[in-house]
């Protein structure tokens, strides 16, 4: 059984969301731990004929938290720092897209399976302790349904599958 390393699940963020075409940068440098929080939205009912309750999963409220050591030479972190410095952003100014890329699957015509998500950036903290590097943290809160597709790691382009289009 082949085990999967964390670096084989990659997330790219659009650093030019208002430009009309995406410019994707890899989230990674400065971030040592990050996992998508599923945040399932459930509903529980206890029917009068049953001893146990029934819980259904109705939806998810996914979020990708980040806690980063600020590295200004990193395109993704420089983008997030700029939004903080100019804002912090709210409503439409906080919206961009991310692409989750599953590089542990085989490439097809040079592309990996991927999902694209609209996200709203929400900051929690910016700064840090004396003598330490600047850190920033927050969440990339998913908005709406994902789009399935393929990601080209050389051209940094996402292509939706026909079923998603």
C-alpha positions in Angstrom: 0.0 0.0 0.0 1.4 3.4 -1.0 1.3 6.0 1.7 0.5 9.6 0.8 2.7 12.5 2.0 1.2 15.9 2.8 3.2 17.5 0.0 1.2 15.4 -2.5 -2.0 17.3 -1.5 -1.4 20.8 -2.8 -3.4 24.0 -2.6 -3.0 26.9 -5.0 -4.6 30.3 -4.4 -5.6 32.8 -7.1 -3.5 36.0 -6.3 -5.3 38.1 -8.9 -9.0 37.4 -8.4 -10.1 40.7 -10.0 -7.9 40.4 -13.1 -10.3 38.3 -15.1 -8.0 35.3 -15.4 -6.5 33.4 -12.5 -2.8 33.6 -11.4 -2.3 30.6 -9.1 0.4 30.4 -6.5 1.2 27.5 -4.3 0.3 27.8 -0.6 3.2 26.1 1.3 6.2 28.1 2.2 5.9 29.5 5.8 3.0 27.1 6.5 3.9 24.0 8.4 0.5 22.5 9.2 -2.9 22.9 7.4 -5.8 20.6 6.8 -9.2 21.1 5.4 -11.8 21.2 8.2 -14.9 19.5 7.0 -17.3 21.0 9.6 -20.2 18.7 8.8 -23.7 20.2 9.2 -25.9 17.5 10.7 -29.4 17.1 11.8 -30.5 14.6 14.5 -33.9 13.2 15.1 -35.0 10.6 17.6 -38.0 8.7 16.2 -40.5 7.4 18.8 -40.1 3.8 17.6 -36.3 3.7 17.9 -34.0 3.4 20.9 -31.2 5.4 19.2 -31.3 8.7 17.4 -30.7 9.1 13.6 -28.2 11.7 12.5 -28.0 12.7 8.9 -25.2 14.8 7.3 -26.9 17.5 5.4 -23.9 19.5 4.1 -20.4 20.7 4.9 -19.1 24.1 5.9 -15.4 23.5 4.8 -12.6 25.8 5.8 -8.8 25.6 5.2 -7.0 27.3 8.1 -3.6 28.8 7.7 -1.0 29.9 10.2 2.0 31.2 8.4 5.4 32.6 9.1 5.4 35.6 6.8 7.8 35.2 3.9 7.4 38.2 1.5 9.3 36.5 -1.3 6.5 33.9 -1.4 3.8 34.9 -3.9 0.9 33.4 -2.0 1.9 34.9 1.4 2.7 38.3 -0.1 -0.9 38.3 -1.6 -2.4 37.4 1.8 -0.2 40.1 3.6 -1.3 42.7 1.0 -4.9 42.0 1.6 -4.4 42.3 5.4 -2.4 45.6 5.0 -4.9 47.1 2.7 -8.0 46.1 4.7 -8.5 43.6 6.1 -10.9 42.6 3.4 -14.6 42.0 3.8 -17.4 40.8 1.5 -16.3 40.7 -2.2 -12.9 42.0 -1.4 -12.2 38.9 0.6 -13.2 36.4 -2.2 -10.8 34.5 -4.3 -10.4 30.9 -5.6 -8.3 28.0 -4.5 -7.5 24.7 -6.3 -6.8 21.5 -4.3 -4.6 19.3 -6.4 -4.2 15.5 -5.7 -0.7 14.8 -7.0 -0.7 11.4 -5.5 -3.0 10.3 -8.4 -1.5 9.6 -11.8 -1.2 12.5 -14.3 -3.5 12.4 -17.3 -2.0 14.4 -20.3 0.3 16.2 -17.8 -2.5 17.2 -15.5 -3.6 16.1 -12.0 -7.1 15.6 -10.7 -8.2 18.8 -8.8 -11.1 20.6 -7.3 -11.6 24.4 -7.5 -13.4 26.3 -4.7 -14.4 29.9 -4.3 -13.3 31.0 -0.8 -13.7 34.0 1.5 -10.5 34.9 3.4 -11.0 35.6 7.1 -8.0 36.7 9.2 -7.6 35.8 12.9 -4.2 37.2 13.9 -1.3 39.2 12.5 2.0 39.9 14.3 3.8 37.8 16.9 6.2 37.8 19.9 9.2 40.1 20.2 12.3 38.7 18.5 10.2 36.3 16.5 9.1 36.4 12.9 5.8 37.9 11.9 2.9 35.4 11.7 -0.5 35.6 10.2 -3.4 33.2 10.6 -6.9 32.8 9.4 -9.2 30.7 7.4 -10.1 30.2 3.7 -13.8 29.6 4.1 -15.3 27.6 1.2 -18.3 29.2 -0.6 -20.7 27.1 -2.5 -20.1 23.9 -4.6 -16.7 22.7 -5.8 -15.8 22.4 -9.5 -14.1 19.2 -10.5 -11.4 19.2 -13.0 -7.7 19.0 -13.8 -4.7 21.1 -12.9 -1.6 21.7 -15.0 1.3 22.1 -12.6 3.5 23.6 -15.3 1.1 26.2 -16.7 -0.7 26.6 -13.3 -4.0 26.3 -15.0 -7.3 24.7 -13.9 -9.6 23.1 -16.5 -13.1 22.0 -15.4 -14.4 18.6 -16.4 -17.5 18.5 -18.7 -19.7 17.3 -15.8 -18.8 20.4 -13.8 -19.2 22.9 -16.6 
